[in-house]
Amino acid sequence: MDDCLFCKIIKGEVPSTKVYEDDLVYAFKDIEPMAPVHYLVIPKEHIESAAKITSENSAVIAHIYEVIAKIAKDEGLDDGFRVVNNCGEIAGQTVFHIHFHLLAGRKLEWPAG
């Protein structure tokens, strides 16, 4: 996807602060953090949203959760963390490349905050 912001970040066309990278996944600091720890974890493969997960691409989503657990362990997030995925515009998705917010470092309220 030539116009996708996250695809451009993966290609290095848009700068980011990398937290983690492997063959399938890229994680970086959110530029507008909502918590002291706020990372975005994305597949390198362009998948528009959670609504587009299929049996052909679901393995990368499972891998993303493995990566999130690794990042949380490496960052010492022993007190807990939140993982958020917004699916669709009405749910707050603003970049249509599936991504998972890893939030930690403060008490997180529900449903807001």
Secondary structure, DSSP 4 states (H G I P E B T S, - for coil): -TT-HHHHHHHTSS---EEEE-SSEEEEE-SS-SSSEEEEEEESS----GGG--TTTHHHHHHHHHHHHHHHHHTT-TT--EEE---SGGGT--SSS--EEEEESSPPPSS--
